[in-house]
Amino acid sequence: MAVQSAHNLRKPQTQEPRPYGVRVSLKTNDPFRKILGPDWQRLHWFTSAEGRDAALAEMSRRHDYSRPLDSPALVFTKVETLVESRGL
């Protein structure tokens, strides 16, 4: 993947394998599906399962400013590239 403006990245790019991921998608009844499309998803990749799990906990936690009856509108799913993580 080519990055046009690497100086704008929050973390420097690395060549290390990042086999552990989190897929972020929308719930089936989310009205944003009409705007983003039914297949919208975003993948975040990490070098370790521990890093992925910590990021997943942070991403999926209840926001500090949420109203009492609000519920998360996103679906978070752990994913793994077995070729990179286990050499399969």
N, C-alpha and C positions, 0 to 999 in steps of 0.2 A: 504494500500500500504506500503510495507516494503522498507526502505531506507538503503542501505548498508553502506554508509559513511555520516551520518547525519552532521558531522563536516564540510563537504564541501558545505552544503546548504547555499545559500545567506541569506535566512530568516529561522529562526527556525520553525520546524513543529509545528502545533497546532492541537488540537482536535476539535476546533470550526467548525461548519458546514460552508461549502463554497458552497452555492447554486448558485452563480452567476458566469457565465463563458463567455469566448470568445473562439469560435472555429476558428482556423486559418487553411485555406486550400488553395490549388492552383487554379488559374483560369484554365478553360478548355483548353486554348491554350498554357499553360505554358510548355516549353520543359522539365522542371524538372519532369513532370508527368511520363515521360518515365523511369526515374531513381527511383523516390520514389513510383510510382504506382498511379493509378487514384483515389484511396480512401484515400490517405495520408491526415492526419489532425492532429492537435495538440490542446489540450484543456488546457486552463489556468483558474483556479478557484479562486474566491474571496469571502470574507465574507460579503461584502455589494455591492449593486448595484452601489453606488457612486464610490467605489474603482475599480470596474469592468469598469465603464464608463471612469474613469481617465486613467486607463491602456490602454483601447481601443483607446482613443484619442492619447496617446503616441505611441502605436504600429502602428497605421495607418497613422500617420503624414508623410509628405514628409521628407525624410532624408536630413540633412543639406548639405551633399556632393553629392546629386543627380544631374545628368545632367538636363538641362532645359526640355528636351522632355521625360525623364524617367517617367514611371508611376508605381505605386505599383503593384507587381506581386502576392500579396496574397489577399485572400478574408477573411474578418473578420466578424463573425456573433455572435451576442449576444445569449447566451443560459442560461437557468435557470432550476434548479431542483426544481420543484414545491413541492415535498414532503418535502424538507428541508426548502424552503423559505416561504411556506404558509401553510404547514401542511396538504396538500391534499393527 
